[in-house]
Amino acid sequence: MAELNKDMFEIIGCDNQDSDSIVRPNITYWQDAWRRLKQNKVAIFSMVLLGIIITMCIIGPYITKHPYFEQNMDKVNFKPDSEYWFGTDNLGRDLFSRLWIGGRVSIAIGIVGTIIEIIVGCIYGGISGYFGGKVDTIMMRIVEVLISIPYMIVVIVISVVLKPGIGSLLIALCITGWTGMARMVRGQVMQLKQSEYVLAAQALGASSSRIILRHLIPNTIGIIIVYMTFDIPGFIFAEAFLSFIGLGIQPPETSWGAMCSFGQAVMDFYPHELIFPALAICLTMLAFNLLGDGLRDALDPKLRQ
């Protein structure tokens, strides 16, 4: 058997000067999540669609020459034409400008309601999950009591006590809406509180509030972001439903739900008054849900390659 030595072998295809270029560059968790999100064409399309809808809600009322509050009884229930792009309603108001004004209200309620829910739910769930024991038992029983109350009863009571409008609607939707976020954060905190970095922070004398706010909740941010993308359309749909039955936004203010309520009454004769706000609600909710699916896959560490 022939003897082998290193002179008989030659290293090919690799130069020490190029050794760094063949190693995968180090990227952060968020850079990797963005890389994977860009590969999801449906999620990117949903993001672009949401950007267009939000942009139109900002600039849409200024594109047309007819203000959303302007009434013209000579042009009642006009169908879409070159002057009124989406037609007019039963008071001769331009539906194009009213659609985007209503979109401001609906999307604002979705975003503000979700932010309130996230803040309250994260703090409440973080405290419950971190301390555990009797504290967790008492706090979770309170959550279960709130979950058992139908939100429709809460909305009706608040509408009787307070004047119907955006403020009372947000209060009604947020009183019990934060409980789902609290339970989710609690579960994540209970898993993370035995981690090494939490034990190190405790050994260094960090307070409980600092550990919860600076270590535990930031490590659940991926799940929170995904939850937000599913929660915003939930608020939009709830506002649309309550405005549709007369418990939400009141005239002369408008929203997509209020426009659907007026359009439903004349649907047989003037379907355009229902089609445009209903289509706006459907597209917005679909875009948020598809974006949430993409973010859930992009932010899942188990799918990281």
N, C-alpha and C positions, 0 to 999 in steps of 0.2 A: 504494500500500500504506500503510495507516494506521500512524502511528508509535505505538509502545508505550512507556509510561513507568510508573513504580512507583505513580503515583496511580490507575491503572486496576485495580490488584490489591489484594486484601484477604486477609490471613491469617485463616483460620477454623479452628475445631476444635482450637486449641492455645493455651493460655495459659502465659505464662512461669512463672507460679506453679505450674502443674501439670506442668511439663516433667519433673520427677524421677519423677512417678508413672507415666509411660508408659514409662520405661526399666526393663528387667528388673533386679530387685534382684541385687546381687552375692551369690553363695552359694559356700561352700567345696566342695571335692571330696566330702567326706563328707556334707554336706547334700544335694548333688545325688544322691549314691548312695542315700541314704535316701529321697529323693523318688521315685526310679525304682523302688526296691524296694517301696515302698508301692503302686505301680501294679500289681505282680505279685500277683494274688490268691492264686495257688497257693503262692507263697513265704510270704506272710503267714499263710495257713492252716497251712502246715508249721511255721512259727515258733510259732503258738499251740498246735498239737498237741504240739510238743516241750516247750513250757512246761507243758502239762497233765501229760505223762508224767513230767517231772522233779519237778513239784510232788507228784505221787502217790508217787513214790519216796521223797520226804522225809516226807510225812505219812501215806501209805497204811498202813504197819504199825500206826499208832496209832489208825486209824479203827475197826478191828475189835477185838473183845474177846478174840480168840484170838491169843496170841503165835506167831510163826513157828516157834519151836522146840518148842512144846507138842505132845506126842504123846498121842493118845487112841485106844487100840486098839479101843474100842467103836464108833468112827465112822470106820472105814477105808474109803477109796475112796467116800466119799459124793459124790453128784452135787450141783450147785449148788442151794442152797435159801435160805430166809430167814436161817438161822443161819450157814451157810458159803456166802458169795456165789459163790465160784468152786469150791466143793467141797473135798474133802480128798484127800490122797495115800495111799500104801500104809501109812503109819504114823499116819494120822489127823491129820496136821498141816494147818492152814488154808492153802489155796493162795493166797487173796487176799493175806494178809500175806507169804507166801513170795515171791509174784510181785514185790512192790515191794522187798523186801529183795534179791532177786536182781537187780532192775533197778539198785539202787545199785551193786552190784559190777560189772555189765556196763558201765554208763555211766561209772563211775569209771575202769575200765580203759581205755575208749575215750578219755576226756579226758586222763588222766594220760599214757597212751602217746603220744598225739598231741602233747602239750606237750613231752615228752622228745624226740620225733622232730623237732619244729620247732626246738628250741634247738640240738641237735647238727647237724642238716642245714643250718640257716642259717649257723652259724659255719663249718662245714667247707666248704660250697659258696661262701660269701663269700670265704674265704681263697683257695680254688682259683681262682675266677674273677677275683679282683683281681690276684693276682700272675702268673698265667698261666705260660707257658714250661714249664720243667722241673718246677716246683712243681705246676702243674696236671696235667702228664702223670703224675707219680708218684701224686698224690692220686686221680686218676680211675681209674688202674689198680687201686688198692686198692678203690675202690668197685665196679668191675666184678668183682673177685674175690668180694666179699661178696654181690653180686647173684646170682652163679652158685651160691651155696650154698642148697639148698632149706631153707626155714625149718622144715619138719617135722623134718628131721634135727637142727637146732639145738634145737628144743623137746624132742625125745626125749633128747638128750644132757644138756640142762640139767635135765630131769626126773629123770634118773638121778643126776646129781651133787648137785642141790639137792632139797629137799623140795617136792613139788608144792603150788602155792598162788598167790596173787596176785603175790607178789614174783618168783618164778621165771617166771611167765607173762609179766610185763612185761619181764623181762630177755630172754626168748626172742624176744618180738615186736619189741623195740626194737633188738636187736643188728644186724639187717640192714634194719629198717624205715625208718631215716632216710636211706637211700641215694637214694630217689626225690626227697625234698625237697632233698638236697644237689645233685643234678644240675639240678633246676629253678632253684634259687637261683643256681647257677653260671652258667647261661645268661643269667639276667636281669642279673647283675652284670657279665658281659662286655659286655652291651649298654650298661649305664649308666656304666661307668667312664671313658668318653671324653666324658661330659657336661661342660658348662661349670662347674657347681657343684663337680664333683669336681676339675677342674683348678684352680679357684680355691682350694679347700681345700688342695691340694698346694702351691700357690704361697704360701699363708699359713703353711706349715710343719706342717700337721696330720699326725699319725702315721697309719700304715696302719690300725691297729686303730680309731682314731677315725673315719676315713673309711668303713670297712666297717660299723661299728656305728651311726654317727650319720647317714650319708648314703645308703649303698647299700642296706642291708637295709630301712630304713624306706620306701624308694621301691618296694619289692617287696611291701609289706604287703598290698595288695589281692589279689594272687595267692596269698599265704600263707593269707589268711583263707578263700579259696575252697578251697584244698587241704585245709585243716583240716576243712571241712564234709564233704568226701568221704573223709577219712582216719578220722574218728571212727567212722562205720559200718563201715569196714573192720576196725578193731580189735574192735568189738563182734561182728562176724561171726566173726572169727578166734577170739575167746575162746569164743563159743558152740560153734564147731566142735570146738575142743580139749577143752572141758568135755564135749561130747557123746560123744567117744571115750575119755574118762577121763583125759586129760592136763592138764586145767585145774583148776578149783575142785573141791576134795575135800570130802565130807561131814564134819562137819555143816553147813559153809558151803554156800551155794547161789548160783546165778546162772541166767540164762535158759537158757543152754546145758545146765547140769546138770539143770534141770527138764525140758527137752525130752528129755534122755537117759532119765530115769526115766519120762516120759510115753510115750515111744515103745515101751517094753516092754509097756505095758498099753493100747496105743492101740485095739485091737479091742474091749475091754470098757469102758474108761473114757476115751473120747476127750477129755474136758474137761481131763485132766491134761497133754495135749500141745497142745491148741488155744490155751489162754490164753498160755503162754510163747512159743509160736511166733508168735502174733498180735502180741505185744509187740515181738518182734525185728523182724518185718516192718514194723510201723508206725514204729518208731524209725528203721530204716535208710531207709525210704522218705521220711520227713520230712526227714532230714538231706540226702539226695540232692536232693530238690526244693528245699530251701533253698539248697543249693550252686549249683544251676542259676540260681536267682534272684539270688544274690550275684554270680555270674560275669557276668551281664548288667548288673547295677547298678554294678559296680566297673570295667567296661570303659570306659576313656576314649574309645574310638572311637565308643561309642554315646551319648556325652553330647550333649545338645541345648541 
